[in-house]
Amino acid sequence: MDSRLVLQCDYCGTEFKRYEKKLRDDQTNQFCSKECRGRWQIENRPQTECTNCGETIRRIQYDIESADRHFCSRECKWEWQQETATYDWESTPNYGPLWKKRREQVLERDNRTCQGCGRSENELGYTPRVHHIRPFAEFDEDEVEAAHDPSNLVSLCEPCHTRWKVSRSVQS
């Protein structure tokens, strides 16, 4: 005699068997496979709206709670950043009034192109970051000019900037 219970998968509707002792008391859904459980979890994630276009998107609850803004795509995020996000030069900690001018000089020197991968501002869809090769925090307060010297600055797209920071932290 088969002591297993016949259950129906909450995702695909397929009937399957499980031993009663394998079922947990707190389990509210039953799935015939890990694949069905995974698909159900994705389709039943909580909904939120894209900050830029308002499209309904699904995210993990933790992501919704831990961030103020959510985007349906990288393109939507870039569009929002270009139209909405403004850089407050005065409140940038310790960067000082020279930074804005030097940043623009370096972008022009580098043809507004990422020096890591070679993609231009037009290809990227946003202005590359200007990165301090030797981190700004390593300079003393009276060395702002040296920190912002063009030889210490390089234009990088977001992915190359992230790789640069990660590779530097691994070297440290």
Disulfide bonds with the S-S distance in Angstrom:
none
